[in-house]
Amino acid sequence: MKLTRSAVEHLKTLVRDHPEDPIVRVQVKDVDDQRLAFSITLEHQVQSDDKARTIDGLTVAIPSASAIRLDGITMDYQEPDGFKFHHSDHQDDLRLDFINLI
């Protein structure tokens, strides 16, 4: 998974507003056979099965079950739409400052 600089900066703002939960957890789950649900939560600590990385003081944790599924995905943040997840096949038009997470 990759993060854009914009996503990192917005996540850092969220963590500053909620210092009791400094870990950003990103995961993906099946909604049904055709849809996925991406989630971003703030948590107190990294879990034992997480793949975690710290970028510019921001710790992002991805559960092992989601790590493979997030390969090739980029998380971006843009106002007013908020967080968006893009698959690498659809990034040709994006001019993003990427940060490799996993």
Beta strands, then each sheet from edge to edge (+ up, - down):
strand 1: 2-4
strand 2: 23-30
strand 3: 36-43
strand 4: 50-55
strand 5: 58-63
strand 6: 73-78
strand 7: 82-87
strand 8: 98-100
sheet 1: 7+ 6- 1- 8+
sheet 2: 3+ 2- 5- 4+
end
